[in-house]
Amino acid sequence: MIVEYIRYKVEKDRRQEFIDAYIKASTQLNASEYCLAYEISECEEELGSFIVRIEWTSTDEHINGFRKSNVFPEFFTIVKPFFNDIQEMRHYKLTNINKRKYTP
């Protein structure tokens, strides 16, 4: 598994448009056999700063599987209006340093 992080800086008046776009684009992520999980977080201190976190089966399957699949064109069309708002888009390997505490 690999984790893709995409950092966006979206104009404050386009925040809801951005969220709505990813809600719509989630249909394509859900349809992809290469996408394991995803989440979007917004910075509390700086509204309009978002991190999209997507877990892929591998970098290769993200690039050569998902991006070449029949669901990618629609996904890209939906999120393309925010392409210039991307500050970082990279794939990261997990380390063995982690902890997750679940709360009710």
Contact map, one row per residue, 1 for C-alpha under 8 A:
11100000000000000000000000000000000000000000000000000011110000000000000000000000000000000000100000000000
11110000000000000000000000000000000000000000000000000011111000000000000000000000000000000011110000000000
11111000000000000000000000000000000000000000000000001111000000000000000000000000000000000011110000000000
01111100000000000000000000000000000000000000000000011111000000000000000000000000000000001111000000000000
00111110000000000000000000000000000000000000000000111100000000000000000000000000000000011111000000000000
00011111000000000000000000000000000000000000000000111000000000000000000000000000000001111100000000000000
00001111100000000000000000000000000000000000000011110000000000000000000000000000000001111000000000000000
00000111110000000000000000000000000000000000000111110000000000000000000000000000000011110000000000000000
00000011111000000000000000000000000000000000000111000000000000000000000000000000000011100000000000000000
00000001111101100100000000000000000000000000000111000000000000000000000000000000010010000000000000000000
00000000111111100000000000000000000000000000000100000000000000000000000000000000000000000000000000000000
00000000011111100000000000000000000000000000001100000000000000000000000000000000000000000000000000000000
00000000001111110000000000000000000000000000000000000000000000000000000000000000000000000000000000000000
00000000011111111100000000000000000000000000000100000000000000000000000000000000000000000000000000000000
00000000011111111110000000000000000000000000000100000000000000000000000000000000000000000000000000000000
00000000000011111111000000000000000000000000000000000000000000000000000000000000000000000000000000000000
00000000000001111111100000000000000000000000000000000000000000000000000000000000000000000000000000000000
00000000010001111111110000000000000000000000000000000000000000000000000000000010010000000000000000000000
00000000000000111111111000000000000000000000000000000000000000000000000000000000000000000000000000000000
00000000000000011111111100000000000000000000000000000000000000000000000000000000000000000000000000000000
00000000000000001111111110000000000000000000000000000000000000000000000000000110000000000000000000000000
00000000000000000111111111000000000000000000000000000000000000000000000000000110000000000000000000000000
00000000000000000011111111100000000000000000000000000000000000000000000000000000000000000000000000000000
00000000000000000001111111100000000000000000000000000000000000000000000000000100000000000000000000000000
00000000000000000000111111111000000000000000000000000000000000000000000001100110000000000000000000000000
00000000000000000000011111111100000000000000000000000000000000000000000000000000000000000000000000000000
00000000000000000000001111111110000000000000000000000000000000000000000000000000000000000000000000000000
00000000000000000000000011111111000000000000000000000000000000000000001101100000000000000000000000000000
00000000000000000000000011111111001000000000000000000000000000000000000000100000000000000000000000000000
00000000000000000000000001111111101000000000000000000000000000000000000000000000000000000000000000000000
00000000000000000000000000111111100000000000000000000000000000000000001000000000000000000000000000000000
00000000000000000000000000011111111000000000000000000000000000000100001000000000000000000000000000000000
00000000000000000000000000000111111100000000000000000000000000000000000000000000000000000000000000000000
00000000000000000000000000000001111100000000000000000001110011001100000000000000000000000000000000000000
00000000000000000000000000001101111111000000000000000111100001000000000000000000000000000000000000000000
00000000000000000000000000000000111111000000000000000111100000000000000000000000000000000000000000000000
00000000000000000000000000000000001111100000000000000111000000000000000000000000000000000000000000000000
00000000000000000000000000000000001111110000000000011110000000000000000000000000000000000000000000000000
00000000000000000000000000000000000011111000000000011100000000000000000000000000000000000000000000000000
00000000000000000000000000000000000001111100000001111000000000000000000000000000000000000000000000000000
00000000000000000000000000000000000000111110000001110000000000000000000000000000000000000000000000000000
00000000000000000000000000000000000000011111001111100000000000000000000000000000000000000000000000000000
00000000000000000000000000000000000000001111111111000000000000000000000000000000000000000000000000000000
00000000000000000000000000000000000000000111111000000000000000000000000000000000000000000000000000000000
00000000000000000000000000000000000000000011111000000000000000000000000000000000000000000000000000000000
00000000000000000000000000000000000000000011111110000000000000000000000000000000000000000000000000000000
00000000000100000000000000000000000000000111111110000000000000000000000000000000000000000000000000000000
00000001111101100000000000000000000000000110011111000000000000000000000000000000000000000000000000000000
00000011110000000000000000000000000000000110011111100000000000000000000000000000000000000000000000000000
00000011110000000000000000000000000000011110000111110000000000000000000000000000000000000000000000000000
00001111000000000000000000000000000000011100000011111000000000000000000000000000000000000000000000000000
00011111000000000000000000000000000001111000000001111100000000000000000000000000000000000000000000000000
00111100000000000000000000000000000001110000000000111110000000000000000000000000000000000000000000000000
00111000000000000000000000000000001111100000000000011111000000000000000000000000000000000000000000000000
11110000000000000000000000000000001111000000000000001111100000000000000000000000000000000000000000000000
11110000000000000000000000000000011110000000000000000111111011000000000000000000000000000000000000000000
11000000000000000000000000000000011100000000000000000011111011000000000000000000000000000000000000000000
11000000000000000000000000000000010000000000000000000001111111000000000000000000000000000000000000000000
01000000000000000000000000000000000000000000000000000001111111100000000000000000000000000010000000000000
00000000000000000000000000000000000000000000000000000000011111111000000000000000000000000000000000000000
00000000000000000000000000000000010000000000000000000001111111111100000000000000000000000000000000000000
00000000000000000000000000000000011000000000000000000001111111111110000000000000000000000000000000000000
00000000000000000000000000000000000000000000000000000000001111111111000000000000000000000000000000000000
00000000000000000000000000000000000000000000000000000000000111111111000000000000000000000000000000000000
00000000000000000000000000000000010000000000000000000000000111111111100000000000000000000000000000000000
00000000000000000000000000000001010000000000000000000000000011111111101100000000000000000000000000000000
00000000000000000000000000000000000000000000000000000000000001111111100100000000000000000000000000000000
00000000000000000000000000000000000000000000000000000000000000111111110100000000000000000000000000000000
00000000000000000000000000000000000000000000000000000000000000001111111100000000000000000000000000000000
00000000000000000000000000000000000000000000000000000000000000000001111110000000000000000000000000000000
00000000000000000000000000010011000000000000000000000000000000000100111111100000000000000000000000000000
00000000000000000000000000010000000000000000000000000000000000000111111111110000000000000000000000000000
00000000000000000000000000000000000000000000000000000000000000000000011111111000000000000000000000000000
00000000000000000000000010010000000000000000000000000000000000000000001111111100000000000000000000000000
00000000000000000000000010011000000000000000000000000000000000000000001111111110000000000000000000000000
00000000000000000000000000000000000000000000000000000000000000000000000111111111000000000000000000000000
00000000000000000000000000000000000000000000000000000000000000000000000011111111100000000000000000000000
00000000000000000000110110000000000000000000000000000000000000000000000001111111100000000000000000000000
00000000000000000100110010000000000000000000000000000000000000000000000000111111111000000000000000000000
00000000000000000000000000000000000000000000000000000000000000000000000000011111111000000000000000000000
00000000000000000000000000000000000000000000000000000000000000000000000000001111111100000000000000000000
00000000010000000100000000000000000000000000000000000000000000000000000000000011111111000000000000000000
00000000000000000000000000000000000000000000000000000000000000000000000000000011111111000000000000000000
00000000000000000000000000000000000000000000000000000000000000000000000000000000111111000000000000000000
00000001110000000000000000000000000000000000000000000000000000000000000000000000011111100000000000000000
00000111100000000000000000000000000000000000000000000000000000000000000000000000011111111000000000000000
00000111100000000000000000000000000000000000000000000000000000000000000000000000000011111000000000000000
00001111000000000000000000000000000000000000000000000000000000000000000000000000000001111100000000000000
00011110000000000000000000000000000000000000000000000000000000000000000000000000000001111110000000000000
00011100000000000000000000000000000000000000000000000000000000000000000000000000000000011111000000000000
01111000000000000000000000000000000000000000000000000000001000000000000000000000000000001111100000000000
01111000000000000000000000000000000000000000000000000000000000000000000000000000000000000111110000000000
11100000000000000000000000000000000000000000000000000000000000000000000000000000000000000011111000000000
01100000000000000000000000000000000000000000000000000000000000000000000000000000000000000001111100000000
00000000000000000000000000000000000000000000000000000000000000000000000000000000000000000000111111000000
00000000000000000000000000000000000000000000000000000000000000000000000000000000000000000000011111000000
00000000000000000000000000000000000000000000000000000000000000000000000000000000000000000000001111100000
00000000000000000000000000000000000000000000000000000000000000000000000000000000000000000000001111110000
00000000000000000000000000000000000000000000000000000000000000000000000000000000000000000000000011111000
00000000000000000000000000000000000000000000000000000000000000000000000000000000000000000000000001111100
00000000000000000000000000000000000000000000000000000000000000000000000000000000000000000000000000111110
00000000000000000000000000000000000000000000000000000000000000000000000000000000000000000000000000011111
00000000000000000000000000000000000000000000000000000000000000000000000000000000000000000000000000001111
00000000000000000000000000000000000000000000000000000000000000000000000000000000000000000000000000000111
